[in-house]
């Protein structure tokens, strides 16, 4: 049980046959009242304004107020967490976006240790229960495998796919936090690999795979990177391989096994509440329309026309949403080119509550509806199963916003089931996300990543979308928020434990 | 080139035939003047006193002053870094203790990112150069292998050694930061494994190994854990395996490959200088003899009789040295029992400068002198090689303090060589270390670890010696320092960006 009270957010949807599609879900992430700004500070110049209350913004805000920087957090939504939040529906917690944690995500794990949550984890999938098998349905027939058979086939296919350097990625990506060039591999070597899409790579190794292995890698890659095998850079798969320890055996444990027991929003709340305790002021439901810098002062104009001013701004707006913000002076041509190309992740994570025990269910129906589905433990009460599914790029394929009732048919290709409800967040139609976690096409990173990471005058750009290491992960957001906050501290100065100015003379 | 000036520390020794054994080495870690305490604060009650300027103490101090806590750092030595420091000798940097870094050490890597050092790394061993082979000399004959042969034999032996659960440690230690019990493995399961010494485990698998593989595992285990195979708990080897990603292939990269280009002391200096900039006051060459708490106030008495008082103390004194400190009230019987048993790491790291190119040299002469040696790149000038060697428990075997000239004979068992100088820090005879990194005997952790981690009234105990995750690593020190500082902040309160008390009424 959480000590927080779940309140209704505008975000997320639930579908039931009885009530149809209903927008808005309860979550610990909603902040009410939505605004806390002291009247004396309202029109003052803030030391820092942080745009966005996802993990990057939360960590940056918390770090800044703790050292005494007068900070305003502005957020378009009614809740914290950005692309990571958990909904509470009839006693069951659903992770609507970013989910997984591990000690290998060092900064995120440090946050969990800081707030005493390091052991408050649970495993995402459970192997016991009924229907413990893997369905592979490629449109040209359905096969069922044991979970172990499927894991072994997937591991073999992945090893062949990733092994472009004869050393399972160690040669090309020995240092995944400096994946575009480092003490061991030159930028030029990496640039050559960055020209490959995952499709290019699959074409190189296709003859080494069985038809089933090929089908598995064709669904695994877009499940990881959210786009299509054509649109995702192979280099990003190598970086993932490196971050996961170069081994399919540890891959799942590090990437997709553990989640926060009370839901991600209970961790986000701890960071937010810590920040508020230390003086953070905030305005939710406050989308920004423009950012202007003149004479070193940054002015933000909200959609409703209110202006906030600050010495420094930490902007955590995702790459897909940045083009909706007007910048003066304008963003560099190179950055605008990058925004124009954009990231490629358009998968949709959809939860279903299915009657009975389907905890062991796994599989994919791809090409088709689902890149991957898995049983994710019982729902509250223990008589129904939470099934988590990942629809491929939903723009025109399986769109739960348009045809939520189709989900039942789609899931029944795995096993006969009776679905009680469907719970999801459609990130693609969400105006403050417009896409999922950021993954990029071939050639993008070596050309644009450094530019995306650059500051724009006194606007620091901090997002998991262009993190150094765990790009597109919660960990990457924490990295970016912490580093940006540190730059602000360095530039504005922190009094710390020094005597306040003027007091030395009095001693 | 470092921007710091290397100054002479009392720590470390250099031996040359011409000058014999000389104590004291130059390092960026020396802090001069050794004391900075404002006269008004001298006899005041500090909010926090941090004992020890190793990584735990540096991080705790930096974090505390940055949020405005009036903090005094007291350190027995004339330098920062504790059991991790780098010496500068004739233009060459020697790592005298803790050395290696990796992005998998999440908190340490975050420090490197914070100070812009994430790409300022170099690899410890180089494979090129002359003498690229591995010597295995067990006293009953010498064999030479290619580096790859030796790596493969070692990996095979390690896999068999570690595989007690049929899953290479994943079963017993899925969550190495909660290695004594977690959501997947019960404390009782772990307690059973904790009864095994590494000798017990070797006896179980001895029949599966060749004589050479057995010799390699018999030297690898004490090289990792610093004691003997009899004295080191097998459970700690499983934790190491888990932290390294369960794979001998990633083991070296994570554990022993990358070091800070300018030496560890350049990283430690950045943390220290950052703390000083934010108001840290400090007293080096100030060993403590007693810690007393009365009416919630903690008093420290230095060896020279000076008393410092604080609301909270963060004590980072290593386990082997803690018994030299008098506590009032006394430490708990259980903790005293743990201190009595103590840790087991008594290996000695010894560097030699050898003429010519011996960069590829590797090997071990064990049982005997060396658990492991490796060529570690050229010394300044490029005409001699830095050879790093690890002598087993040196109390009576190879003791460079007593017989430094014997080192040349011992190293010549690997290859004919002419040694120009020997550089080392004898941690065992060092009164402020008394041992190396902390590794423990069978049965110790499940009985004492939780007790060692406990606070003693208002004295928080923060040391890598009892860290949760990377126990005995720099990463563990950073973990402990950060967590302890956070407890102090929580308990004493941090004003942060809140209006100073009394100002609200004036608005």
Interface residues (C-beta under 8 A of the other chain):
Chain A: X38 X39 X40 X64 X65 X66 X67 X68 X69 X70 X71 X103 X104 X105 X106 X107 X109 X110 X113 X114 X118 X119 X121 X122 X123 X168 X170 X174 X175 X176 X177 X178 X182 X183 X184 X245 X246 X247 X249 X250 X253 X258 X277 X278 X279 X280 X281 X468 X469 X479 X482 X483 X486 X489 X494 X495 X496 X497 X498 X499 X507
Chain B: X38 X39 X40 X64 X65 X66 X67 X68 X69 X70 X71 X103 X104 X105 X106 X107 X109 X110 X113 X114 X118 X119 X121 X122 X123 X168 X170 X174 X175 X176 X177 X178 X182 X183 X184 X245 X246 X247 X249 X250 X253 X258 X277 X278 X279 X280 X281 X468 X469 X479 X482 X483 X486 X489 X494 X495 X496 X497 X498 X499 X507
